[in-house]
């Protein structure tokens, strides 16, 4: 059997329980067709780069699947019919990623405060050298 990563985006106005139900439905489709879902990750409600069907945000869900090609065709057919799913993508991979995906590791890092974007992120590095902290004559010699 082949390995796949299936990611779908659900409408922003759905509750988390409804998104989990969509993931369970996808899992049931795979298992009913003699495949298996290795891992399911819910990445949460995230902003989209551009509007899709009047949605600025979407719930992201990823399924790691071990199944024959016919299962993927059926899963994508059912996904197209569902009005709650605004986008999907299935990719065939050589091997499935062990442990949490890159998106889950990014969320953990952001939760710990390791991400950038807030003021005061310079930490222990001290003041910038080019900001005028030097005496006036040093700046004149440097051509400023």
C-alpha positions in Angstrom: 0.0 0.0 0.0 1.1 3.6 -0.6 1.5 6.4 1.9 -0.3 9.7 1.7 -0.8 13.0 3.5 -4.3 14.3 3.2 -4.9 17.9 4.4 -8.3 19.6 4.3 -9.5 23.0 5.3 -12.9 23.3 6.9 -15.1 26.4 7.1 -14.3 28.9 9.8 -17.8 29.0 11.3 -17.7 25.3 12.3 -17.2 24.3 15.9 -14.2 22.2 16.8 -16.5 19.2 17.5 -17.8 19.5 13.9 -14.2 19.6 12.6 -13.4 16.4 14.6 -16.5 14.8 13.1 -15.2 15.6 9.6 -11.9 13.9 10.5 -13.7 10.9 11.8 -15.7 10.6 8.6 -12.6 10.8 6.5 -11.0 8.1 8.7 -14.1 5.9 8.3 -13.9 6.2 4.5 -10.3 5.1 4.5 -10.9 2.2 6.9 -14.0 1.0 5.1 -11.9 0.7 1.9 -9.1 -1.5 3.5 -6.8 1.4 4.3 -5.7 2.8 7.6 -5.1 6.2 9.1 -1.8 6.3 10.9 -2.1 9.7 12.5 -4.6 12.6 12.6 -3.5 16.1 13.5 -5.7 19.2 14.0 -3.7 22.3 13.4 -6.6 24.6 14.6 -8.2 27.7 13.2 -5.6 29.6 11.1 -5.7 32.6 8.8 -5.7 32.1 5.1 -3.4 33.9 2.7 -6.5 35.0 0.7 -10.2 34.6 0.9 -11.7 31.2 -0.1 -15.4 31.1 -0.6 -15.8 34.2 1.6 -13.7 32.7 4.4 -10.7 34.5 5.9 -9.8 31.6 8.2 -10.1 27.8 8.2 -9.7 24.8 10.4 -6.8 22.8 9.2 -6.7 19.0 9.6 -4.0 16.5 8.4 -4.4 12.7 8.0 -1.5 10.4 7.4 -2.9 7.5 5.4 -1.6 4.0 4.4 -3.9 2.8 1.7 -4.2 1.7 -2.0 -4.8 4.4 -4.6 -8.6 3.6 -5.0 -9.1 4.7 -1.4 -7.6 8.1 -2.0 -9.9 8.6 -5.1 -13.0 7.7 -2.9 -11.8 10.0 -0.1 -11.3 12.9 -2.5 -14.7 12.3 -4.1 -16.5 12.4 -0.7 -14.5 15.5 0.2 -15.6 17.3 -2.9 -19.2 16.6 -2.0 -18.9 18.0 1.5 -19.9 21.7 1.7 -18.0 22.2 5.0 -14.6 21.5 3.4 -13.4 24.5 1.3 -10.0 23.1 0.2 -8.2 19.8 0.3 -4.9 18.3 -1.0 -3.6 14.7 -1.0 0.1 14.1 -1.6 1.8 10.7 -2.0 4.9 10.5 0.2 7.8 8.0 0.4 7.6 7.8 4.1 5.4 9.3 6.8 6.9 11.7 9.3 7.4 10.2 12.7 6.3 12.3 15.7 4.5 15.6 15.3 4.5 17.4 12.0 6.3 20.7 11.3 3.1 22.6 11.9 2.6 21.1 15.3 6.2 21.7 16.3 5.8 25.4 15.2 2.7 25.7 17.4 4.6 24.3 20.4 7.5 26.7 19.8 5.1 29.7 19.5 3.4 28.7 22.7 6.7 28.6 24.6 7.5 32.2 23.3 10.3 31.1 21.0 8.7 32.9 18.0 9.6 36.4 16.9 7.4 39.3 16.5 7.1 41.0 19.9 9.0 44.1 21.1 11.9 43.4 23.4 13.1 40.3 21.5 16.7 41.5 21.4 17.3 39.8 24.8 20.9 40.0 26.2 22.4 41.4 23.0 22.4 45.0 24.2 21.9 48.2 22.2 22.6 48.4 18.5 25.9 49.9 17.4 24.5 51.9 14.5 21.8 53.7 16.3 23.6 56.8 17.6 24.9 55.3 20.9 28.4 56.2 19.8 29.9 59.7 20.5 29.3 62.3 17.9 32.9 62.4 16.5 32.9 58.7 15.9 29.8 59.1 13.8 31.4 61.9 11.8 34.5 59.8 11.1 32.4 57.0 9.9 30.8 59.3 7.3 27.4 59.7 9.0 
